[in-house]
Amino acid sequence: MIKPIAEVMVVILIIASIGGNHSKKEKHVADWLGIARIAYFILLTLSVIKLITNYPVVLIPNILWLLYLIIVYIYLENTFRLKRETFGNPLRTTGVTIALVIAMIVIIVFF
């Protein structure tokens, strides 16, 4: 039951990242940022639930997954901040999208 929700949250994160970084108005960037934050924290909550339920068996991979999600979140927030202050960085936007696609592949294969 956790896997389909996690997949939907990553898809929402990908759409919010692309939509927010291609928005022309700051209000739309802020709206996409809010959607991305909600989806991210739902995904993080699901990952913590998975860590708790599989605690002694697969501890190290789950901790590495949580660290990866935190790094992606920092990268995502930094990209949105750069978009709000300046005109953004297309390479950073591409990097965030690639990191989220990697997260989607990991969820499909290992979650």
Sequence and secondary structure as in RCSB ss.txt:
>XXXX:A:sequence
MIKPIAEVMVVILIIASIGGNHSKKEKHVADWLGIARIAYFILLTLSVIKLITNYPVVLIPNILWLLYLIIVYIY
LENTFRLKRETFGNPLRTTGVTIALVIAMIVIIVFF
>XXXX:A:secstr
 HHHHHHHHHHHHHHHHHHHHT SSHHHHHHHHHHHHHHHHHHHHHHHHHHHHTTTTSHHHHHHHHHHHHHHHHH
HHHHHHHHHHSS  HHHHHHHHHHHHHHHHHHHHH 
